[in-house]
Amino acid sequence: MKKLKVRTRIAPSPTGIPHIGTARTTLFDYLLAKKYHGQFILRLEDTDQKRFVKGSIEAMHEINNFLGHIPDEGPKTGGPHAPYTQTKRLDLYQKYAQELVKKGAAYEDDGAIRIKMPKEGYTTWKDLVQGKISIPNEEIDDKVLLKSDGIPTYHLAVVVDDHLMEITHVIRGTEWISSTPVHLLLYQALNWQPPLFMHVPLILGPDKAKLGKRHGAKNVLQYRDEGYLPEAINNFLFYLGFSYKDNSDLLTMEEMIKIFDETKIRRQNAIFDIKKLDYFNSHWIRKLDDKDLLKRLAPFIPSDWQASQEKLATIIPLVKERLVALKDIQKFANFFFVFSPTNKKQLTEQSSVTAEKTKDYLKKVKKTIKDVSNWKTESIDKALHSLQGKVGWQPRQAFMTIRVAITSQEVTPPLFETIEIISQEETIKRLEKAIKTLS
């Protein structure tokens, strides 16, 4: 069987930082191209200069680089069909608009050129996602193809570009289904072979409403800046329209390429669930080796920590299981570097005895800590358990009191490992502050 020469494209408009839905479409385009050893193209549809947003083009490149959706051809990489920016191809659109007028498939109207849609019959095609679609031609008005200022509309430009760039598969949202009859008529009028169309479902919020900020939806760069990994975002996007096993497997890009099947994209709208993204991110964090995780955490380490790489390396194994996003390192590790003394109420709540008795216990803890000669977790554990037995306190009562005294937190990584990392000298200083608080 002859292999398809697959060429896909993503063609965003630089009118703002692309929505998460654009990132999903880009992923599907990339997976499809790579599955067939084809090419993935980036094209900029920038003819709407009034809505141009400064920095949006740079953001597109940044998102693609972060997620690994690297185009084989595009504005930065070049290619045989350059330029890949519509405003630099205006002469092409004007040429084909005039050709359509000559063929009787379009007509001039107040300086603009409109398509001449038939008023009878249906336009029918087989969509790779939605199946057979048939739309009455009378429902489609004569769309403008070329405006009076010589600037093409989406309808003309997308057809000309997709044909000249030899695009074989067009993946776009279901909102473009109603425009497809216009595009197919243009292909027919110009005697061009149309690509295969794949209209993918919308992404909705958990309440089935249009996805928005209230659902936790952000653009990819915002997720990146909160500490979401590209592996997790790609995984999450993959399942927004595609099903594999129970939709919880952690999949690498290579695995998604092998699994992806353009004929099995679901027709129903996908539901955006931030908890699902959190699930993938937390599990991908755990999957990273500690050295890789340390490197990725670098942008999230506060400058006031003055943290050495060696100390951070010892902390990572303790907090790794608790991180949902990389930014959480600040929540779970801040007390290792920045200490805010607790108050009397917090300490006595943990000890369940009077402030005087709590102070007496912490003095004994301080002496025990001072006497630990081999500053290792095992020695600290043994010494403090011995003290707990001597004073007759319950384990939770004894060790939660110590935890709050030296970290001001009720939830921390394992206590004895934490004490080892904080250091003997610093642990004693913190105990002294707690004792003073109880005076």
C-alpha positions as CSV (number, residue, x, y, z in Angstrom):
1,M,0.0,0.0,0.0
2,K,1.4,3.4,-1.0
3,K,2.1,5.7,1.9
4,L,0.3,9.0,2.0
5,K,2.3,12.2,1.4
6,V,0.8,13.9,4.4
7,R,1.2,17.7,4.9
8,T,-0.7,19.4,7.7
9,R,-0.7,23.0,8.8
10,I,-1.7,25.3,11.6
11,A,-2.6,28.8,10.5
12,P,-3.2,31.1,13.5
13,S,-4.0,34.8,13.3
14,P,-1.6,37.1,15.3
15,T,-4.6,38.7,17.1
16,G,-3.6,37.6,20.6
17,I,-1.9,34.7,22.3
18,P,-3.5,31.5,21.0
19,H,-6.2,29.8,23.0
20,I,-5.7,26.3,24.5
21,G,-7.9,25.0,21.7
22,T,-5.4,26.2,19.1
23,A,-2.7,24.2,21.0
24,R,-4.8,21.1,20.8
25,T,-5.4,21.5,17.0
26,T,-1.6,22.1,16.6
27,L,-0.9,18.9,18.5
28,F,-3.3,16.9,16.3
29,D,-1.7,18.5,13.1
30,Y,1.8,17.6,14.4
31,L,0.9,14.0,15.4
32,L,-0.8,13.3,12.0
33,A,2.1,14.6,10.0
34,K,4.7,12.7,12.0
35,K,2.6,9.5,12.0
36,Y,3.0,9.4,8.2
37,H,6.5,10.8,8.2
38,G,5.1,13.9,6.6
39,Q,5.5,17.7,7.1
40,F,3.9,20.0,9.6
41,I,3.7,23.7,8.5
42,L,3.1,26.9,10.4
43,R,1.5,29.7,8.4
44,L,0.5,33.1,9.7
45,E,-2.9,34.5,8.6
46,D,-2.1,38.1,9.3
47,T,-4.4,39.9,6.8
48,D,-6.5,41.4,9.6
49,Q,-4.0,44.1,10.5
50,K,-6.5,46.1,12.5
51,R,-6.7,43.3,15.1
52,F,-3.0,42.6,15.1
53,V,-1.6,42.3,18.6
54,K,2.1,43.1,19.2
55,G,4.0,40.1,20.6
56,S,1.5,37.5,19.5
57,I,3.7,36.1,16.7
58,E,6.6,35.7,19.2
59,A,4.1,34.0,21.6
60,M,3.1,31.5,18.9
61,H,6.7,30.5,18.3
62,E,7.3,30.3,22.1
63,I,4.3,28.0,22.6
64,N,5.4,25.7,19.7
65,N,8.9,25.5,21.0
66,F,7.8,24.8,24.6
67,L,5.4,22.0,23.6
68,G,7.7,20.5,21.0
69,H,5.4,21.3,18.0
70,I,8.3,22.3,15.8
71,P,7.2,23.1,12.2
72,D,9.1,21.7,9.3
73,E,8.2,24.8,7.3
74,G,7.2,28.2,8.4
75,P,8.1,31.9,8.8
76,K,11.2,31.1,10.9
77,T,12.3,27.9,9.2
78,G,11.5,28.8,5.6
79,G,10.7,26.2,3.1
80,P,9.8,25.7,-0.6
81,H,6.5,27.5,-0.3
82,A,7.8,30.7,1.3
83,P,6.7,33.2,2.3
84,Y,4.5,31.7,5.0
85,T,2.9,35.0,6.0
86,Q,-0.3,36.1,4.1
87,T,0.5,39.8,3.8
88,K,3.6,38.9,1.8
89,R,1.4,36.8,-0.7
90,L,-1.2,39.4,-1.7
91,D,-0.4,39.2,-5.4
92,L,-1.3,35.5,-5.4
93,Y,-4.8,36.1,-3.9
94,Q,-5.5,38.9,-6.4
95,K,-4.4,36.8,-9.3
96,Y,-6.7,33.9,-8.3
97,A,-9.6,36.2,-7.5
98,Q,-9.5,37.6,-11.1
99,E,-9.3,34.1,-12.4
100,L,-12.4,33.1,-10.5
101,V,-14.2,36.2,-12.0
102,K,-13.1,35.2,-15.5
103,K,-14.5,31.7,-15.0
104,G,-17.8,33.0,-13.7
105,A,-17.4,31.5,-10.3
106,A,-17.1,35.0,-8.7
107,Y,-18.2,38.5,-9.5
108,E,-17.3,42.1,-8.6
109,D,-19.4,44.0,-6.1
110,D,-18.6,47.6,-5.1
111,G,-14.9,47.0,-5.7
112,A,-14.9,43.7,-3.8
113,I,-15.1,40.2,-5.3
114,R,-17.7,37.8,-4.1
115,I,-18.1,34.0,-4.7
116,K,-21.1,33.1,-6.8
117,M,-22.8,30.3,-4.8
118,P,-25.3,28.1,-6.5
119,K,-28.9,28.6,-5.1
120,E,-29.9,25.0,-5.6
121,G,-28.7,21.6,-4.5
122,Y,-26.3,20.6,-1.7
123,T,-22.6,20.6,-1.0
124,T,-21.7,17.2,0.4
125,W,-18.4,15.8,1.6
126,K,-17.0,13.1,3.9
127,D,-15.4,14.6,7.0
128,L,-12.8,12.4,8.7
129,V,-14.2,13.2,12.1
130,Q,-17.9,14.1,11.6
131,G,-18.7,11.7,8.8
132,K,-20.9,12.6,5.8
133,I,-22.0,16.3,5.9
134,S,-24.5,17.8,3.5
135,I,-25.4,21.5,3.5
136,P,-28.1,23.2,1.3
137,N,-26.4,25.7,-1.0
138,E,-29.2,28.2,-0.5
139,E,-28.1,28.6,3.1
140,I,-24.7,30.0,2.1
141,D,-24.6,33.6,1.0
142,D,-22.1,35.0,-1.5
143,K,-19.1,35.5,0.7
144,V,-16.5,38.2,0.0
145,L,-13.3,36.7,-1.3
146,L,-11.3,39.9,-2.0
147,K,-12.1,43.2,-0.3
148,S,-12.0,46.4,-2.2
149,D,-8.6,47.3,-0.8
150,G,-7.1,44.1,-2.4
151,I,-6.9,42.2,0.9
152,P,-8.3,38.6,0.8
153,T,-10.7,37.3,3.3
154,Y,-10.1,34.0,5.1
155,H,-12.2,32.1,2.5
156,L,-10.0,32.9,-0.5
157,A,-6.6,33.0,1.3
158,V,-7.0,29.6,3.1
159,V,-7.9,27.8,-0.2
160,V,-5.1,29.4,-2.2
161,D,-2.5,28.8,0.6
162,D,-3.6,25.2,1.3
163,H,-3.4,24.3,-2.4
164,L,-0.1,25.9,-3.1
165,M,1.4,24.5,0.1
166,E,0.1,21.1,-0.9
167,I,-1.8,20.6,2.4
168,T,-3.4,17.1,2.4
169,H,-5.4,17.3,5.7
170,V,-7.1,20.4,7.2
171,I,-7.8,20.1,10.9
172,R,-10.0,22.9,12.3
173,G,-12.9,23.4,14.7
174,T,-16.5,22.6,14.0
175,E,-17.3,26.3,13.8
176,W,-15.8,26.2,10.3
177,I,-18.2,23.5,8.9
178,S,-20.6,26.1,7.6
179,S,-17.7,27.7,5.5
180,T,-16.6,24.5,3.9
181,P,-19.1,24.6,1.0
182,V,-17.5,28.0,0.0
183,H,-14.1,26.5,0.1
184,L,-15.1,23.3,-1.8
185,L,-16.7,25.4,-4.5
186,L,-13.4,27.4,-4.9
187,Y,-11.4,24.2,-5.2
188,Q,-13.8,23.0,-7.9
189,A,-13.8,26.3,-9.8
190,L,-10.0,26.4,-9.8
191,N,-9.8,22.7,-10.8
192,W,-7.8,21.8,-7.6
193,Q,-7.9,18.7,-5.5
194,P,-9.4,19.6,-2.1
195,P,-7.7,18.4,1.1
196,L,-9.4,16.0,3.5
197,F,-11.3,17.9,6.2
198,M,-11.3,17.1,9.9
199,H,-13.6,19.3,11.9
200,V,-12.7,18.6,15.5
201,P,-15.2,19.1,18.4
202,L,-15.3,22.2,20.6
203,I,-13.6,22.3,24.1
204,L,-16.2,23.2,26.7
205,G,-16.0,23.9,30.4
206,P,-17.3,21.3,33.0
207,D,-20.6,23.2,33.0
208,K,-20.9,22.5,29.2
209,A,-20.6,26.2,28.5
210,K,-18.0,27.8,26.1
211,L,-14.6,27.5,27.6
212,G,-13.4,30.6,29.4
213,K,-11.2,31.9,32.2
214,R,-13.8,31.0,34.8
215,H,-13.1,27.4,34.1
216,G,-9.4,27.8,34.8
217,A,-8.5,27.9,31.1
218,K,-5.4,29.9,30.3
219,N,-3.0,30.1,27.3
220,V,-0.1,27.7,27.3
221,L,2.4,30.3,28.3
222,Q,0.4,31.0,31.5
223,Y,0.4,27.3,32.3
224,R,4.1,27.1,31.7
225,D,4.7,30.0,34.0
226,E,2.8,28.2,36.8
227,G,4.9,25.2,36.4
228,Y,3.0,22.8,34.1
229,L,5.3,20.5,32.1
230,P,5.1,20.3,28.3
231,E,4.7,16.5,28.6
232,A,1.6,17.0,30.8
233,I,0.0,19.6,28.7
234,N,0.5,17.5,25.5
235,N,-0.9,14.5,27.3
236,F,-3.9,16.5,28.5
237,L,-4.6,18.0,25.0
238,F,-4.3,14.5,23.4
239,Y,-7.2,13.3,25.5
240,L,-9.4,16.3,24.6
241,G,-10.9,14.6,21.6
242,F,-9.1,11.3,21.5
243,S,-9.6,8.2,23.6
244,Y,-7.0,5.7,24.6
245,K,-7.6,2.9,27.2
246,D,-8.9,4.7,30.3
247,N,-7.5,8.1,29.2
248,S,-5.1,8.2,32.1
249,D,-1.9,6.8,30.6
250,L,1.2,9.0,30.7
251,L,2.2,9.1,27.0
252,T,5.4,10.5,25.4
253,M,5.2,12.4,22.1
254,E,6.6,9.3,20.4
255,E,3.8,7.1,21.9
256,M,1.1,9.6,21.0
257,I,2.4,9.6,17.4
258,K,2.0,5.8,17.2
259,I,-1.4,5.8,18.9
260,F,-3.0,8.7,17.0
261,D,-5.6,7.7,14.4
262,E,-7.3,10.6,12.5
263,T,-10.4,8.4,11.9
264,K,-10.9,7.9,15.7
265,I,-11.1,11.5,16.9
266,R,-14.3,11.7,18.9
267,R,-17.3,13.7,17.5
268,Q,-18.7,14.9,20.9
269,N,-17.4,18.1,22.5
270,A,-14.4,17.7,24.8
271,I,-14.7,18.8,28.4
272,F,-11.9,20.8,29.9
273,D,-11.2,19.7,33.5
274,I,-8.3,21.4,35.3
275,K,-8.2,18.5,37.7
276,K,-7.2,16.2,34.9
277,L,-4.4,18.5,33.9
278,D,-3.3,18.6,37.5
279,Y,-3.3,14.7,37.5
280,F,-1.1,14.5,34.5
281,N,1.3,17.2,35.7
282,S,1.8,15.7,39.2
283,H,2.4,12.3,37.7
284,W,4.8,13.6,35.1
285,I,6.7,15.4,37.9
286,R,7.0,12.1,39.8
287,K,8.2,10.4,36.6
288,L,11.1,12.8,36.1
289,D,14.5,11.9,37.6
290,D,15.5,14.2,40.4
291,K,18.3,15.8,38.4
292,D,15.9,16.7,35.6
293,L,13.3,18.0,38.1
294,L,15.9,20.2,39.8
295,K,16.8,21.8,36.5
296,R,13.1,22.5,35.7
297,L,12.5,23.9,39.2
298,A,15.2,26.6,38.7
299,P,12.8,29.4,37.5
300,F,10.6,28.8,40.6
301,I,13.2,29.0,43.3
302,P,12.9,32.3,45.1
303,S,16.1,34.4,45.3
304,D,15.8,34.9,49.1
305,W,16.2,31.2,49.6
306,Q,19.9,31.5,48.8
307,A,19.6,27.8,48.1
308,S,22.6,25.7,47.1
309,Q,22.1,23.0,44.4
310,E,23.3,20.4,46.9
311,K,20.6,21.4,49.5
312,L,17.9,21.5,46.9
313,A,18.9,18.1,45.7
314,T,18.3,16.7,49.2
315,I,14.9,18.3,49.4
316,I,13.5,17.2,46.1
317,P,13.0,13.5,47.0
318,L,11.0,14.6,50.1
319,V,8.6,17.0,48.3
320,K,8.4,15.5,44.8
321,E,5.3,13.4,45.6
322,R,3.5,16.6,46.8
323,L,4.0,18.8,43.8
324,V,1.1,19.4,41.5
325,A,2.9,22.2,39.6
326,L,6.5,23.3,39.8
327,K,5.5,26.5,41.5
328,D,4.4,24.4,44.5
329,I,8.0,24.0,45.5
330,Q,7.6,27.4,47.3
331,K,4.7,26.1,49.3
332,F,6.3,22.8,50.3
333,A,9.9,23.8,50.8
334,N,9.9,27.4,51.9
335,F,10.3,26.6,55.6
336,F,13.7,24.9,54.8
337,F,15.1,28.3,54.0
338,V,12.8,31.0,55.5
339,F,11.6,30.5,59.1
340,S,8.6,32.3,60.6
341,P,8.3,31.4,64.3
342,T,5.0,29.8,65.4
343,N,2.8,31.1,68.2
344,K,1.9,29.7,71.6
345,K,-1.6,28.6,70.6
346,Q,-0.3,26.5,67.7
347,L,2.2,24.8,69.9
348,T,-0.1,23.9,72.8
349,E,-2.8,22.7,70.3
350,Q,-0.3,20.1,69.1
351,S,1.0,19.1,72.6
352,S,-2.5,19.2,74.2
353,V,-0.8,20.3,77.5
354,T,-0.1,23.6,79.1
355,A,2.4,26.1,77.7
356,E,4.8,25.4,80.6
357,K,4.8,21.6,80.0
358,T,5.2,22.2,76.3
359,K,8.2,24.5,76.9
360,D,9.7,21.9,79.3
361,Y,9.3,19.2,76.5
362,L,10.9,21.4,73.9
363,K,13.9,22.1,76.2
364,K,14.4,18.3,76.4
365,V,14.1,18.1,72.6
366,K,16.7,20.8,72.3
367,K,19.2,19.0,74.6
368,T,18.5,15.7,72.7
369,I,19.2,17.4,69.4
370,K,22.5,18.9,70.7
371,D,23.6,15.5,71.8
372,V,23.2,13.8,68.4
373,S,26.8,13.3,67.3
374,N,26.1,11.6,64.0
375,W,23.8,14.1,62.2
376,K,21.9,11.6,60.1
377,T,18.2,10.8,59.8
378,E,18.6,7.4,61.5
379,S,20.4,8.9,64.6
380,I,17.8,11.8,64.9
381,D,15.0,9.3,64.6
382,K,16.4,7.1,67.3
383,A,17.2,9.9,69.7
384,L,13.8,11.6,69.5
385,H,11.9,8.3,69.7
386,S,13.9,7.5,72.8
387,L,12.9,10.9,74.3
388,Q,9.2,10.4,73.4
389,G,9.2,7.1,75.3
390,K,10.8,8.7,78.4
391,V,8.4,11.6,78.6
392,G,5.4,9.3,78.0
393,W,3.8,11.3,75.2
394,Q,1.9,9.8,72.3
395,P,3.9,9.8,69.1
396,R,1.6,12.2,67.3
397,Q,1.6,14.5,70.3
398,A,5.4,14.5,70.6
399,F,6.4,14.7,67.0
400,M,3.7,17.2,65.8
401,T,4.9,19.5,68.5
402,I,8.4,19.3,67.2
403,R,7.2,19.7,63.6
404,V,5.3,22.9,64.4
405,A,8.1,24.3,66.5
406,I,10.8,24.0,63.8
407,T,8.7,24.5,60.6
408,S,5.6,26.4,61.7
409,Q,3.8,23.9,59.5
410,E,1.4,21.0,60.4
411,V,2.1,19.2,57.1
412,T,5.7,18.7,56.0
413,P,7.8,16.0,54.4
414,P,9.0,13.2,56.9
415,L,10.1,14.9,60.1
416,F,13.5,13.3,60.7
417,E,14.6,13.8,57.1
418,T,13.4,17.4,57.4
419,I,15.4,18.0,60.6
420,E,18.6,16.6,59.0
421,I,18.3,18.9,56.0
422,I,17.5,22.0,58.2
423,S,20.8,21.3,60.0
424,Q,21.6,20.8,63.7
425,E,22.6,24.4,64.3
426,E,19.4,25.8,62.6
427,T,17.1,23.3,64.4
428,I,18.5,24.3,67.8
429,K,17.9,28.0,66.9
430,R,14.3,27.3,65.9
431,L,13.7,25.4,69.1
432,E,15.0,28.2,71.1
433,K,12.6,30.6,69.4
434,A,9.7,28.3,70.1
435,I,10.7,28.0,73.7
436,K,10.9,31.8,74.0
437,T,7.4,32.0,72.5
438,L,6.1,29.8,75.3
439,S,7.7,31.9,78.1
